[in-house]
Amino acid sequence: MQVDTSFAGRAYPPGDVYVVAREKLREFAEATGATHPAHTDVAAARALGHPDVVAPPTFAVVVAQRTEAQYVDDPAAGVDFSRVVHADERFTHHRPIHAGDRLLTTLHVDSVTQRAGLSMVTTRCEIADESGAPVATVVSTLAVRPEDAA
Amino acid sequence: MTAPVLADLEVGQEVARRTVAVDRARLVRYAGASGDFNPIHWNERVATSVGLPGVIAHGMWTMGAAVAVVVDWAGDPGAVVDYQTRFTRPVPVPDPGEAHVDVVATVGALDLEAGTARVDLTVTVEGARVLGKAQAVVRLG
């Protein structure tokens, strides 16, 4: 199956609110070896001026990947995960993510290109709070290998 | 530890380094914490069937582990305002045993007007780079 280039330019409206939980941040921090106390200790986070514990810089991927699933799990998109390699990732934090945040994410398929059988898919997740104020932008590029080169 | 001061930094200066160990149990833990259950990160049979040398670490695990060095140096997770990387080489994780990821953080650029430093991360396994253009922009006082 081929990646469908006509998906480029599509946008998907936000689905359910993602509620950031302290214990989820703890799990994520422990899994990545992020030992800064502001990830897990409310007092340490507040001492730095944060309202609650602070997410590690790459935590936004958890929020983004749920949203990206609308696109990459759509059989019509042709993104075969057995042939996908993660090419690059970028997080831009408009403000830190904290426990208690209620986040809404809009997904944009920025580009879908094909060259010599290799497909490149770039998605952009715009994460905002419920008032619409921007929180983070997550840009991710996947490379999909051609079927015969597996 | 006192927070670094922008005016005291010089381009090229090494600010932190760390070696992070990763074993299969850690990948399972990351899968659960992140929600990324792609079996190439925990199932040897699936990994080899798609042409990989064996189970490999999530690229996002490596990216996350590397930036922890920057967070600890900056003294505040909220100071990292931008962080990007390319995934240039997979990190095979043996069983039994563990892989060792070496992270070195140096100052890549300073923007005194914006109040930020760009910290460039050299991330290697057995001397080979696994992340490319790994750059964190950090807001400092």
Interface residues (C-beta under 8 A of the other chain):
Chain A: K24 E27 F28 E30 A31 T32 G33 A34 T35 H36 A38 H39 L48 H50 V54 A55 P56 P57 T58 V61 V62 Q65 R66 F81 S82 R83 V85 H86 A87 D88 E89 R90 F91 T92 H93 R95 P96 A150
Chain B: V20 R26 R29 Y30 G32 A33 S34 G35 D36 N38 V50 G51 G59 M60 W61 M63 G64 A65 V67 A68 V70 V71 D72 G75 D76 P77 G78 V80 V81 D82 Y83 Q84 T85 R86 F87 A136
